[in-house]
């Protein structure tokens, strides 16, 4: 932990970065304690800026019309696949929770 702190401080000579590392370390520990997986967070952190940039590009090309995502067959297929995947993951969890509440 000490070597991490030395490395963080030596990059920019800023104690604010040490505090940020402590805050995010505590946040990561709490997420781990509550059982939140780190992989989706990391994927969102890495792929989020690319998603935002390409969404902005698509909206610029369509002059701000979001219906372009529903009119094009490829993007519509991806949206439908996403909804189906979310439903197949959410429905069993909801049914399990309802059975626990009623039973």
N, C-alpha and C positions, 0 to 999 in steps of 0.2 A: 504494500500500500504506500509505503514511503517513497519507493522508486517511482511509482505512478505520480505521486504529488510533485516530486522533483522534476519529472519529465513535463508535466502539465505547466508548472511554473516557468521552466526554462525556455519554453517555446516563445512566449510573449512577455515574460516578466510581469504577469498580471495575476493578482490575488483573486480577482473576480472569477477567473476560470477555475481556481481551486474550489471556490464556493459552488460554482455550477456543477463541477464534478461530484462534489459531496451531495448536492441536491438530487442529481440524476442517479447517483449510486444508491441513495436512500429510496428513491422512487422505484428503481429496479429491484431492490431487495423486497419492497412491499409487494410489487407485482409478482415476484417469485413466491413470496409467502402466501399470497392469495390464489396461486395456481394459474396465473395468466401466462400463456405461452409467449416466448420471445420471438419466435420465427415470424408470425404475422406482423408484429410491430416492426421488425427489421425489414421485411418486404415492403411494408407501407412507407417506411422511411427512405428506402432506396428507390422504389418505383413511383412514389408520389409526385416528385417534381417532373418526371417524364410524362406521367399521366396528365398533369395540369398543363404542361406545355402543349401537348398534342390536342387536348380538349380546346385550349385557346385557339390553336391553329385551325381546327375544324370549324369552330364557331366563326372565325374570321373569314374562312372560305365560304361559309354559308350565309354570311352577312348577319350573324347573330341569331339565326333561326335554328332552335334546338330540334325541330322536327326532322332534320336531316338524319338523325340517328335512327329514326323509325321508318324513313322512306327508303333508305339504302338496304338491300338484302343482307349484306355481310354484317353490318352493324346491328341490324334487327335480329339476325341469328345469334350474335354474341349476347345481345340483351336478353333474348329468350332463354338462352343456355344459362346465363347468370341467374335469372329468376328461378329456373328449374333447379339449379344446384342449391340455391339458398332455401328453396322450399323443401327439397329432400333432406336438408340438414336440420331445418327448423321444425318440421312436422313431428318427427319422432320425439324431439325434446319437449314439445308442447303436450303431446299425448302422455308422455311419461309424467310430466308435472301434473296434468289433470288427474291421472290415475292416483298419484300420491295424495292429492288434495281430497278426492272423493273417497279413497279407500283407506 
